[in-house]
């Protein structure tokens, strides 16, 4: 009995230990991203801002052959330690060029111009925020505009690394102020509510028009019935005329004529047979 109890307790302990291992927090990809990635982030930001500020260079990069792009990728890796495809960096340059009208003159451009003297780094460590997990790293390099009075916005260069610390995406985003965020939210809310109301009005109009559907259907049904009656009447008239033309002297033997007329009437009424139809007299209307 004691052996069975000890065996059960051992099994429970093993199960709990396995559950504890499974629920444990996964270790981050890197412990100190600043010491590992700050240099690479600065170099990428310098390339994106420096090249993205010159549209003529972007045009030449866009038309560049693939082998030349591969050569630039290898050069960036060997000379600057940037582990990124040139096409990924080119998208980041275009992103900066597209956002420049909102960013305007900013700290990064001023630092590269030398407005602040000889700077050791383009973006200080305190302005780089990392989000690290077991699948990769997201780096956000924050910088300020120098023209807030002219509608300039602060910006963020977002760089995404995979688990091998290979750059997979570079984008430049503008930071909206509270008033702009509220205005955009109000516009989006208005568009959404307006769309809903328009759809409700359209649905109400459709429902109000449904009352005319039965009359339209009846009108289409009435036309074939009228045509059917007219065709029956014409058929009867033709039969009577033919019978009178063939045998005008024999006005007493109308059996065949009665059968034909009864069949025509049954067909117009949708009956399967002439049972129940009694022809009492036949009179031609002149």
N, C-alpha and C positions, 0 to 999 in steps of 0.2 A: 504493500500500500504506500509506504514512504517513497519507494522508488518511483511509483507512478506519479505521485504529487511532485517530486523533484523534477521529473521529466516534463510535466506540464508547465511548471514554473520556468524551466529553462527555455521551453518553446515560446512562452509569453515574453520572456526577456529578449529573445532573438528578434521576435516580431516588432517589439517596441524600439529596439536599436535600429532596425532597418527603416522603420517609419521616421525615426529621428534623423537618420541620414538623408532620407528622401525630402524631408521638410526643411532641411538646412539651407541657409542662404547661399546662393552661388557666388563664387569669388569674382570680383570685378576683373575686367580685362587687364587693366593696369592700375597700380596703386597710386602713382603720382603723375597725373597727366600733364601737369605744368612742366615738370622737368623733362618729360618725354616728348611732348608735342608742341610746346610753345614756339620753338624755332621754326618747325615746319609750318605752323599756322601763320606766323609772321611772313614767311617767304611766300606762301600761297596768297595772302592778302596783298602783299606788295605786287605780285604778278597780276592779280585780278584788277587792282586799282590802277596800277601803272599802265598796263596794256589796254584796260577797258576805257581809259580816258582818251584814247587815240583811235577814233573810228576807222581811219585809213589802215591801221595795222590789223584791225579785226577783219576788214574786207580781204586783206592779203592772206590772213590765217584761214578764212573760210574757203578760199580757192586753193589752198595748199594741198598737195598730193598726200596720200595716206602714208607713203614711205617717209616723207619729210616729217610728218606728224609723229611717226614712230621714233624717228631720230631725236626729235625734241623731247619726247617722253623719256628716252634713255638719258639724254643730257641733263634733264631736270633731276633725275634720280641720282646720277653719278656726281654732279657738281653741287647740288643743293640738298640732296637727301629727300626730295619730294617724291613720294611713292604714289603717283597719280598719272592717269592717262591725260595726254594733252587735250583731248576732246572734252574731258570733264572740266579742265581749267578754262577752256575756251567758252563753255557754257556759262561759267562764272563771270568771265569778262563781259559777255553779252548781257548778263543779268545786271552787272554794275552799270554798263552803258545805258540800259533801259531805265534804271532807277536814278540816274544822275540828275534828271530834271527835278526830282523830289528831294534828293540829298543836297544838291548844289555843292558849293565849296565846303570841304570838311577837314577834320583833323588829319586824316590819312594823307590827303593830297598836300596839305600844308607841311606835314612832316617830311614827305618825299621831296618837296620843294626846298626844304632847309629853313623854313620859317622859324623853327624852334631850335636852330643850331644843329649840331651833330648829334642826332638821337641814336641811342644804342639799339633800340627796337622800335618797330613801327607801332605796335600795340602792346602796352604794358600787360603784365600777367594779371593784374587786378581787373582788367577789362575783358579778359577771356574767361568764359564760363564753360565748364565741361559737364556733360552728362554721360557717365560711364556705366556700362553693364557688360554682361558676358558676351553679348553679340556685337559690340562695337562702341564707338565713341562719337558723340555729337559735340562739336566745338562751336561756340557763339562768340565772335569777336565784335564787341560793341564800340562804336565811335560816334562822335557828336558833329553836328553841322556847325559851320561858322556863319551861316546866314539865316538864323531863325526869323529875323525881321523881314526877310524876303520870301518867307514860306518854305525855308529849308527844313528838313527833317533829320533826326538822328537815324543811324543805320546799324544793321547787324549783318555781318558776313557769317553765314552758317556753313560749316564744313562737316561732312559726315564721313567717318572712317568705318570700315568693316572690321571684323575680328582679326584680320591680318594687318590692320592699320593702313589699309590701302584706301585712298580717297575715292569715294564713289559719287559724291555730289558737292557742288559749291554753288550757293545761291546768295543773293544780296537782297535784303528786305528793309523796308523803311518802317520806322517806328512812328505811329500816329499819336497825336496828342489826345487828351481826354475829350476835348470839344469835337475833334474830327471823328473820333470813334463813336461818340454819341450821335453825331450827325449821320454817319454812315449807317448806324443801327436804326435810326429813325427812318432813313430812306428805304432800307431793306424791309422794315416792318410795314411801311406804307405800301410798298410794291406788293408784298405778300397779301396784305389785307385787301388791296384794290383788286388783285387777281381773284381772290376768293369771292368778293362781291360781284364782280363781272360774271364769274361762272354761275353764281346763284341767280343772277338776273337772266342769263341765257337759259338755265334750267326752268325758271318760272315761265318764260315765254314759250318754251317747248311744251310744258304741261298745259298752258292755256290753249295751245293750238290742238291738243289731242281731242278736244270735243268736236272738231270738224272732221275727224277721221271716219267715224261711222257713216256720216252723210256722203262723204267722198266714195267710200266703199260701196254704199247702196247705189250711188249713181252709176258706178261702173258695172254693178250687177244688173241694173235695170235695163241697160242698153242691149245686152245679149238676149234678155227675155223678150223685149219688144221686137227685136229682129227675128227671134224664133217664131213669135206669134204671127208676124207679117209673112214669114216664109210659109207657115202652115196655111194661112188664109190664101196665099197665092197658089199653093199646091192644090188646095180644095177647088179653087176657081178653075184651075187648069184641068183638073179631073172632070169637073162638071161640064166644062166647055167641050172637052174631048168626047165625053159620053153623048152629049147632045148632038155633036157633029157626026158621030159614027152612026148612032141609031136614034134619030129624032122621032121616028114613029113609035118606038117602044118606050113609053114613059112609065110603064107599070113595073118592069123588072129592074129594080134598083139595088139588087142584092150586092153585086160587086162594088157598086158605088158606095153603098153603106159601109161595107167592110173597109174600103180604102180610107174613107173619111174617118171612121172610128179608129183605125190604126194611126192616122195622122194626129188625131186629137190625143190619143194615148201617148204618142211620142212627145208631143208638146208638153203634156202634163208630167212626163217622166215615169209613166206607168209601164210595168213589164208586159202587161197583156191588156186586151180590150174587155176583159170581164168586168162587169159592173157598168159598162157604157151601153145606153139604150138610145138608138137613133129613132125618134118617133116620126119625124118628117124631115124632108129635104126641100128647101125652097131657095131658088136662085133669086138673088136681089139684083135687079137691073140698075 
